[in-house]
Structures are given as C-alpha cells and as structure tokens.
Amino acid sequence: VQLQASGGGLVQTGGSLRLSCAVSGRAFRPYAMGWFRQAPGKEREFVAHITWSGSGTYYADFVKGRFTISRDNAKNTVILQMNTLKPEDTAVYYCAAPRERYWSGDYYRSTSYTDWGRGTQVTVSS
C-alpha cells in the first residue's frame, strides 16, 4: 500500500489549507484513516481520525472546531481541511492507516497505524 499526502504549503495566520492523502495498492473503503503531525524537535502527535465507515470522526483538542477530516471513497482519498491556522500548527503532516480492515481502537496512538505516507509540510507564518 502507498499513501501520498499533498496540499501543504506556506500560509498566513488565520488562513486555510486542504491536505489530501491518496491511497493506492489496496482497497480503501474498509480502512480507517488518521492524520498526525510532527513539529521540529517534538514528537509526532495525533491530529484527526476517521472510521472506515466515515460515520465517526475524532480530533485532538487543539484542532477541534478548526480542522475537518473526511473521506472520498470514490477517489481513495482522505482529506484534512484546516481552517483558522495558527503558527503552532506548523509541522509535517502525515496520513496513516492501520493494517486491519474494519479496525477500531486507540486511534490517537501512532502505534495503532502500520502504513504511513511521507508527509507534507505546513508552515503558518505569524
């Protein structure tokens, strides 16, 4: 399986970006998806998760109300819409998927995911 994240860039405080993660090499619909981020000198942290059915979405507290995760099963893509961006959102953003179909569990743990994309850089200027 391959996960390819895109859509990062440089944006001013208060701006928006739309990240996409295209999945190839296996079926997309039966798999939950997550987004994580890692800032320089910091550990990778959970951002958002969407269940395989799309009926459940979960967010880190620091992005609630600003970020929205969704999935387009027709395009094998998971999307992270990021609004009202802050300088502290600056990081490399990674999409990830668990190995098992129909997986549910500790979605906030990076160890729950086995497949990762390369990441896309998001920089928010003040």
Backbone bond lengths (Angstrom), bond angles and torsions (degrees), N, CA, C in turn:
res aa  C-N    CA-C-N  psi(-1)  N-CA   C-N-CA  omega(-1)  CA-C   N-CA-C  phi
1 V - - - 1.458 - - 1.524 108.84 -
2 Q 1.336 114.84 144.56 1.466 120.86 176.54 1.518 109.66 -125.76
3 L 1.321 115.58 136.82 1.453 122.00 177.00 1.529 107.24 -120.26
4 Q 1.310 116.69 124.49 1.452 121.49 -177.62 1.520 109.79 -122.49
5 A 1.323 115.26 109.62 1.464 120.86 179.15 1.524 110.21 -90.55
6 S 1.315 115.29 145.04 1.462 120.68 178.36 1.518 109.08 -152.31
7 G 1.333 114.98 170.60 1.453 120.24 175.34 1.507 115.10 104.99
8 G 1.315 117.80 -4.29 1.451 119.73 178.12 1.513 112.15 -70.43
9 G 1.323 115.24 172.30 1.450 119.89 179.15 1.504 111.63 166.90
10 L 1.320 114.94 -165.63 1.457 122.61 179.64 1.519 108.93 -104.94
11 V 1.317 115.95 129.65 1.460 120.96 -178.53 1.523 109.06 -142.75
12 Q 1.310 116.82 153.18 1.457 120.53 177.57 1.519 110.94 -81.45
13 T 1.312 115.19 160.14 1.467 120.70 175.63 1.518 110.00 -53.62
14 G 1.334 114.93 133.46 1.448 120.58 -178.40 1.511 114.19 91.10
15 G 1.311 116.85 -8.10 1.455 121.34 -179.31 1.514 113.52 -81.30
16 S 1.318 115.32 -175.95 1.460 121.84 -176.77 1.526 110.81 -131.78
17 L 1.322 113.98 151.89 1.461 121.98 171.45 1.514 108.51 -141.90
18 R 1.310 114.81 153.64 1.471 120.69 178.52 1.515 107.52 -124.08
19 L 1.309 116.01 111.63 1.454 121.23 178.59 1.523 109.81 -93.45
20 S 1.311 115.75 142.72 1.455 121.47 175.96 1.518 109.51 -125.20
21 C 1.301 115.39 150.45 1.462 121.14 175.98 1.525 107.32 -134.34
22 A 1.310 115.61 111.41 1.457 121.20 179.63 1.522 109.54 -93.28
23 V 1.307 115.59 131.48 1.462 122.02 -178.43 1.527 109.79 -110.10
24 S 1.299 116.11 132.45 1.463 120.74 178.66 1.516 109.35 -138.98
25 G 1.302 115.87 161.54 1.455 121.04 176.70 1.514 115.33 96.04
26 R 1.318 115.49 -8.01 1.461 118.95 175.59 1.527 107.88 -161.78
27 A 1.317 115.46 172.81 1.457 119.86 176.57 1.526 109.76 -62.17
28 F 1.314 116.83 147.28 1.464 121.25 -178.19 1.522 112.02 -101.80
29 R 1.316 116.08 -40.83 1.457 120.49 -170.74 1.525 114.84 -56.15
30 P 1.339 119.84 -40.04 1.477 118.80 -174.80 1.530 115.68 -78.85
31 Y 1.323 117.04 4.14 1.460 119.08 -172.89 1.520 112.89 -114.30
32 A 1.338 114.88 132.13 1.456 120.07 168.37 1.523 109.59 -66.59
33 M 1.328 115.17 160.18 1.458 120.09 -179.65 1.524 110.14 -138.29
34 G 1.312 114.92 150.81 1.459 119.25 178.28 1.512 111.83 -137.90
35 W 1.334 114.81 160.36 1.455 123.02 172.27 1.532 108.33 -121.63
36 F 1.295 114.92 135.98 1.461 122.65 174.27 1.517 108.18 -128.37
37 R 1.312 115.67 167.74 1.455 119.50 175.78 1.519 109.93 -144.23
38 Q 1.324 114.35 156.50 1.458 120.04 178.54 1.516 109.06 -142.01
39 A 1.318 114.68 119.03 1.462 121.56 176.29 1.522 109.46 -92.21
40 P 1.322 118.17 156.96 1.463 120.49 -179.86 1.528 112.02 -55.24
41 G 1.315 116.16 129.59 1.455 121.42 177.60 1.509 114.89 78.08
42 K 1.331 116.57 3.79 1.468 120.18 -178.63 1.523 110.40 -120.29
43 E 1.319 114.77 162.80 1.452 120.08 177.34 1.536 110.40 -77.54
44 R 1.313 114.52 157.52 1.454 119.60 175.61 1.525 108.84 -66.27
45 E 1.322 117.50 136.50 1.455 120.70 -177.20 1.533 111.16 -130.68
46 F 1.305 113.62 152.31 1.459 121.50 -179.52 1.523 110.11 -70.56
47 V 1.341 115.03 141.59 1.457 121.25 176.62 1.526 111.17 -117.58
48 A 1.337 116.44 -55.28 1.462 119.49 -175.14 1.522 109.88 -158.75
49 H 1.323 114.67 157.02 1.465 121.71 -179.79 1.519 109.33 -144.32
50 I 1.324 115.04 143.50 1.458 120.45 174.13 1.521 108.35 -129.34
51 T 1.321 115.99 134.99 1.449 120.41 -179.17 1.522 111.50 -69.52
52 W 1.322 115.64 165.26 1.463 119.05 -177.49 1.526 110.85 -61.77
53 S 1.319 117.59 -32.39 1.457 120.75 -179.05 1.520 111.92 -80.52
54 G 1.327 116.36 -16.90 1.455 120.54 -175.29 1.510 114.03 82.51
55 S 1.330 116.45 -2.02 1.468 119.59 -175.95 1.518 112.30 -80.83
56 G 1.331 117.04 -16.85 1.460 120.07 -178.84 1.517 111.42 -124.38
57 T 1.328 115.87 134.00 1.458 121.70 175.26 1.526 108.86 -130.48
58 Y 1.312 115.71 144.58 1.450 121.96 -175.96 1.530 108.70 -137.38
59 Y 1.335 115.26 144.38 1.450 119.90 -174.96 1.519 111.42 -136.31
60 A 1.326 114.24 150.43 1.456 119.03 168.15 1.524 108.08 -67.72
61 D 1.306 116.32 148.60 1.465 120.43 -176.98 1.527 111.92 -56.83
62 F 1.319 116.73 -35.49 1.455 118.86 -173.77 1.533 113.47 -75.07
63 V 1.334 118.45 -5.22 1.459 119.82 176.77 1.528 112.97 -119.04
64 K 1.308 117.11 -3.23 1.458 119.52 -179.39 1.527 110.94 -58.46
65 G 1.307 114.52 132.99 1.455 119.72 -179.91 1.516 113.83 86.32
66 R 1.320 117.14 -11.31 1.466 120.61 -179.21 1.531 111.85 -115.07
67 F 1.327 117.34 -36.80 1.458 122.12 -177.30 1.520 109.82 -108.55
68 T 1.326 115.87 149.08 1.459 121.90 176.41 1.517 109.08 -135.54
69 I 1.315 116.01 127.61 1.457 121.08 175.95 1.524 108.39 -102.30
70 S 1.322 115.46 140.83 1.454 120.58 177.89 1.525 108.44 -149.83
71 R 1.313 116.20 170.24 1.454 119.89 178.74 1.514 110.42 -136.59
72 D 1.316 115.03 145.33 1.456 122.40 176.85 1.527 106.03 -119.34
73 N 1.307 116.30 96.80 1.461 120.37 -175.37 1.525 111.92 -66.60
74 A 1.314 117.06 -27.03 1.468 120.07 178.99 1.528 111.26 -68.46
75 K 1.332 115.83 -27.12 1.465 120.18 -178.61 1.522 112.51 -109.04
76 N 1.331 117.03 6.38 1.479 121.24 -178.92 1.524 111.18 51.92
77 T 1.299 115.58 46.66 1.462 120.74 -172.60 1.523 110.99 -135.18
78 V 1.325 115.02 139.71 1.461 121.05 170.11 1.527 107.33 -112.15
79 I 1.317 115.54 140.49 1.454 121.97 -172.40 1.516 110.02 -121.39
80 L 1.315 115.37 141.29 1.461 121.17 172.77 1.526 107.40 -123.00
81 Q 1.311 115.65 106.41 1.459 121.70 176.14 1.519 108.20 -87.84
82 M 1.320 115.99 121.00 1.460 120.73 -176.27 1.514 109.27 -116.78
83 N 1.321 115.82 118.50 1.458 122.07 179.62 1.519 110.34 -117.67
84 T 1.305 115.76 164.35 1.466 122.17 177.89 1.530 110.29 48.84
85 L 1.281 115.61 52.08 1.458 120.66 -176.15 1.520 111.75 -68.88
86 K 1.322 114.57 146.43 1.456 122.88 -179.09 1.528 109.19 -121.00
87 P 1.319 117.49 158.25 1.466 119.33 177.79 1.527 113.03 -56.01
88 E 1.329 117.06 -33.11 1.464 120.08 -179.97 1.526 113.00 -71.71
89 D 1.318 117.67 -6.33 1.466 121.09 173.68 1.530 111.76 -82.57
90 T 1.312 116.71 -5.97 1.461 120.80 179.09 1.522 110.12 -61.81
91 A 1.323 115.97 124.12 1.462 121.69 -176.69 1.521 108.95 -179.06
92 V 1.311 115.03 171.24 1.460 120.72 166.48 1.521 107.15 -89.93
93 Y 1.308 116.49 128.07 1.459 122.07 -177.57 1.526 109.60 -103.36
94 Y 1.323 114.59 131.62 1.464 121.95 -177.65 1.526 110.63 -119.64
95 C 1.319 115.96 139.34 1.455 119.58 169.08 1.525 107.78 -99.33
96 A 1.314 115.09 153.11 1.451 120.19 -174.90 1.517 110.31 -151.12
97 A 1.334 114.73 156.62 1.452 120.48 179.54 1.526 109.68 -140.28
98 P 1.304 117.25 146.22 1.466 119.92 174.15 1.519 109.81 -77.17
99 R 1.303 116.23 162.76 1.449 119.83 -177.74 1.523 112.26 -77.30
100 E 1.349 116.59 -30.71 1.454 119.63 -172.50 1.520 112.08 -89.59
101 R 1.306 114.51 144.58 1.453 119.88 171.68 1.530 109.51 -69.67
102 Y 1.321 114.53 149.18 1.462 121.78 174.47 1.529 111.86 55.73
103 W 1.287 115.98 31.41 1.459 122.33 -177.45 1.518 111.13 -71.28
104 S 1.330 115.76 142.41 1.456 122.50 167.79 1.515 107.08 -143.89
105 G 1.300 116.78 146.23 1.455 120.39 -177.75 1.510 111.02 168.84
106 D 1.319 115.32 -146.67 1.468 121.28 -177.70 1.528 109.01 -76.75
107 Y 1.291 116.07 84.20 1.468 121.92 -172.80 1.529 111.53 -68.30
108 Y 1.323 117.78 -18.31 1.463 121.74 -176.15 1.530 112.43 -86.76
109 R 1.332 116.89 -6.76 1.458 120.64 -179.46 1.526 109.98 -94.15
110 S 1.307 117.37 128.72 1.462 119.80 178.42 1.522 111.54 -63.84
111 T 1.316 116.80 -27.47 1.466 120.60 179.87 1.524 112.96 -70.10
112 S 1.334 117.39 -11.84 1.463 120.53 176.95 1.531 112.00 -76.54
113 Y 1.321 116.62 -12.11 1.460 122.11 -176.48 1.523 109.91 -111.08
114 T 1.316 115.38 137.34 1.460 119.39 -176.57 1.529 112.59 -109.61
115 D 1.311 117.17 -21.17 1.457 121.40 -176.49 1.531 109.32 -118.03
116 W 1.331 115.26 129.05 1.457 121.31 -174.19 1.522 111.20 -131.07
117 G 1.320 114.60 145.14 1.441 119.65 170.55 1.520 110.53 -84.37
118 R 1.329 116.07 176.65 1.466 120.38 -177.56 1.509 113.34 -77.84
119 G 1.289 117.77 -22.15 1.450 119.56 -179.91 1.512 112.91 101.35
120 T 1.322 114.95 155.27 1.448 121.91 176.82 1.527 108.48 -135.39
121 Q 1.324 116.33 134.57 1.456 121.38 -174.58 1.525 111.08 -79.80
122 V 1.322 114.77 130.96 1.468 122.22 173.30 1.520 107.37 -119.28
123 T 1.315 115.98 124.20 1.453 121.36 178.62 1.516 108.92 -125.29
124 V 1.330 115.74 124.56 1.454 121.57 -179.73 1.522 107.64 -113.40
125 S 1.320 116.39 117.60 1.455 120.79 -178.75 1.524 110.19 -89.99
126 S 1.329 114.39 147.86 1.473 119.88 -178.83 1.518 111.20 -91.44
